[in-house]
Amino acid sequence: MSTATRTRIRLLLPAAVAALAVSAATAAATTSSAAPAAHSATAPDHRAAAKNPKAMLDAWLRLWNGDYTQAEAIISPAFTVHAALLDGGDGSSIRGADGLVAWIDQTRSAFPDLHFALQIDPLIAGHHASVRWTATGTYAGGFPGAKAQPGTTVTFTGTDTLRIKDGKFVEYWLNSDTLQLLTQLHAV
């Protein structure tokens, strides 16, 4: 693999992974078909969400769909990400609510209307929740190495698994179809 190819992949990583990571948010999207406005003024009671995994997943979905007001209520300061990033990283540099929001925001800069929806109902067992999602959005340009034209619609899938501790998400495992996304962006 050439140095130029490695550099392109390293640059693609944050946006692709962020877009894919958004996946977990879809876990709760069973009730809404439209992405909520960022910083919604009608946020639900955060205390109730912290005691109910389904409500936490709903808040997770809203977070990935652009409503960052839920981040502090559902994301532990010790939050860590486990994901195979395009640059070879493992996601460990994404920490806490601020790190997650920055990652999501970076993804949404390339796909401003990115929307996650559930493919199946979430699975909840003890302190873990897992969701299978589909993400759809319109490419706005700026994705390193992408030859797709701005305005190209992309759709990709993934699975998010989250660990809950003390009413907040503390760990996140992402498995997304990055190849599907990069193919649509004509980056591979």
C-alpha positions as CSV (number, residue, x, y, z in Angstrom):
1,M,0.0,0.0,0.0
2,S,1.5,3.4,-1.0
3,T,2.0,6.2,1.4
4,A,-0.6,8.3,-0.5
5,T,-3.1,5.6,-0.1
6,R,-2.4,5.2,3.6
7,T,-2.6,9.0,4.1
8,R,-6.0,9.0,2.2
9,I,-7.3,6.2,4.4
10,R,-6.1,7.9,7.6
11,L,-8.0,11.0,6.5
12,L,-11.1,9.1,5.6
13,L,-11.2,7.3,9.0
14,P,-12.7,10.0,11.3
15,A,-15.6,10.8,8.9
16,A,-16.3,7.2,8.0
17,V,-16.1,5.9,11.5
18,A,-18.0,8.8,12.9
19,A,-20.7,8.2,10.3
20,L,-20.7,4.5,11.2
21,A,-20.6,5.2,14.9
22,V,-23.7,7.2,14.5
23,S,-25.2,3.8,14.1
24,A,-25.7,3.2,17.8
25,A,-28.0,6.2,17.9
26,T,-30.4,4.4,15.6
27,A,-31.1,1.8,18.2
28,A,-33.8,4.0,19.6
29,A,-35.2,5.3,16.4
30,T,-38.3,3.1,16.3
31,T,-40.6,6.0,16.8
32,S,-39.2,8.8,14.8
33,S,-38.8,9.0,11.0
34,A,-37.4,12.6,10.9
35,A,-34.1,13.7,12.4
36,P,-34.7,16.0,15.3
37,A,-33.3,19.5,15.2
38,A,-29.9,20.0,16.9
39,H,-30.2,21.2,20.4
40,S,-33.9,20.5,20.7
41,A,-35.7,22.6,23.3
42,T,-38.1,19.8,24.1
43,A,-35.6,17.3,25.5
44,P,-37.2,14.6,27.7
45,D,-36.3,14.2,31.4
46,H,-32.7,13.0,31.6
47,R,-33.2,11.3,34.9
48,A,-35.9,9.0,33.5
49,A,-33.6,8.1,30.6
50,A,-30.8,7.1,32.9
51,K,-32.9,4.5,34.6
52,N,-34.4,2.9,31.4
53,P,-32.1,1.3,28.8
54,K,-34.8,1.9,26.1
55,A,-35.0,5.6,26.9
56,M,-31.2,5.7,26.9
57,L,-31.2,4.2,23.4
58,D,-33.8,6.7,22.3
59,A,-31.5,9.5,23.6
60,W,-28.5,7.8,21.9
61,L,-30.4,7.9,18.6
62,R,-31.3,11.5,18.9
63,L,-27.6,12.2,19.7
64,W,-26.4,10.6,16.5
65,N,-29.2,12.3,14.6
66,G,-27.8,15.7,15.6
67,D,-29.4,16.5,19.0
68,Y,-26.4,16.9,21.2
69,T,-28.4,18.1,24.3
70,Q,-28.6,14.5,25.6
71,A,-24.8,13.8,25.6
72,E,-23.9,14.7,29.2
73,A,-27.0,12.9,30.5
74,I,-26.3,9.5,28.8
75,I,-22.5,9.4,28.3
76,S,-20.2,8.7,31.1
77,P,-17.0,10.8,31.5
78,A,-15.2,7.4,31.3
79,F,-16.9,6.6,28.0
80,T,-14.6,4.7,25.5
81,V,-15.0,3.6,21.9
82,H,-13.9,0.3,20.5
83,A,-13.9,0.4,16.7
84,A,-11.6,-0.6,13.8
85,L,-10.8,2.8,12.3
86,L,-9.7,3.3,8.8
87,D,-6.3,4.7,9.9
88,G,-5.7,1.5,11.9
89,G,-6.7,3.1,15.2
90,D,-8.9,1.4,17.7
91,G,-11.2,4.4,18.7
92,S,-9.5,4.8,22.1
93,S,-8.8,8.4,21.5
94,I,-12.6,9.2,21.6
95,R,-13.3,9.7,25.2
96,G,-16.3,11.1,27.2
97,A,-19.3,13.1,26.0
98,D,-17.2,15.8,24.4
99,G,-15.1,13.4,22.4
100,L,-18.2,11.6,21.2
101,V,-20.0,14.8,20.2
102,A,-16.9,16.0,18.3
103,W,-16.7,12.7,16.4
104,I,-20.4,12.8,15.6
105,D,-20.1,16.5,14.5
106,Q,-17.2,15.7,12.3
107,T,-19.2,12.9,10.6
108,R,-22.2,15.2,10.1
109,S,-20.1,17.8,8.4
110,A,-19.7,15.4,5.5
111,F,-23.3,14.2,5.7
112,P,-25.4,17.0,7.3
113,D,-28.7,15.2,7.0
114,L,-27.4,11.8,8.1
115,H,-30.3,9.9,9.7
116,F,-30.1,6.6,11.5
117,A,-33.0,4.1,11.7
118,L,-33.4,0.8,13.3
119,Q,-33.5,-2.4,11.2
120,I,-34.7,-4.5,14.2
121,D,-35.7,-3.8,17.8
122,P,-32.7,-3.3,20.1
123,L,-31.5,-6.3,22.2
124,I,-31.1,-5.5,25.9
125,A,-29.4,-8.0,28.3
126,G,-28.3,-6.9,31.7
127,H,-25.9,-4.0,31.3
128,H,-25.6,-4.3,27.6
129,A,-27.7,-3.1,24.7
130,S,-27.2,-3.8,21.0
131,V,-28.8,-2.3,17.9
132,R,-28.7,-2.9,14.2
133,W,-29.2,0.2,12.1
134,T,-29.3,1.7,8.7
135,A,-27.9,5.2,8.0
136,T,-28.9,7.4,5.1
137,G,-27.6,10.8,4.2
138,T,-26.6,13.2,1.4
139,Y,-22.9,13.7,0.8
140,A,-22.0,17.3,1.1
141,G,-18.4,17.0,-0.1
142,G,-15.1,17.3,1.7
143,F,-14.5,13.6,2.5
144,P,-10.8,13.0,1.7
145,G,-10.3,10.7,-1.3
146,A,-14.0,10.6,-2.2
147,K,-14.7,11.1,-5.9
148,A,-18.5,11.1,-5.5
149,Q,-20.3,14.3,-6.3
150,P,-21.8,16.4,-3.5
151,G,-25.5,15.5,-3.5
152,T,-24.8,11.8,-3.7
153,T,-27.2,9.8,-1.4
154,V,-25.4,7.1,0.7
155,T,-26.8,4.3,2.7
156,F,-24.8,2.0,5.0
157,T,-25.5,-0.4,7.9
158,G,-24.0,-1.3,11.2
159,T,-24.4,-2.7,14.7
160,D,-23.8,-0.8,17.9
161,T,-23.2,-2.5,21.2
162,L,-23.2,-0.4,24.4
163,R,-22.4,-1.1,28.0
164,I,-24.3,0.7,30.7
165,K,-23.0,1.5,34.2
166,D,-24.6,3.8,36.7
167,G,-27.3,5.0,34.3
168,K,-24.8,6.0,31.5
169,F,-23.1,4.5,28.5
170,V,-19.5,3.7,29.4
171,E,-18.3,1.6,26.5
172,Y,-19.3,1.4,22.8
173,W,-18.4,-1.2,20.2
174,L,-19.0,-0.3,16.6
175,N,-19.2,-2.7,13.7
176,S,-20.2,-0.9,10.5
177,D,-20.0,-1.6,6.8
178,T,-17.3,1.0,6.0
179,L,-16.7,-0.7,2.6
180,Q,-20.3,-0.1,1.7
181,L,-19.9,3.6,2.5
182,L,-16.5,4.1,0.9
183,T,-17.8,2.4,-2.3
184,Q,-20.7,4.8,-2.6
185,L,-18.3,7.7,-2.1
186,H,-16.0,6.3,-4.8
187,A,-13.2,6.3,-2.4
188,V,-12.1,2.7,-3.0
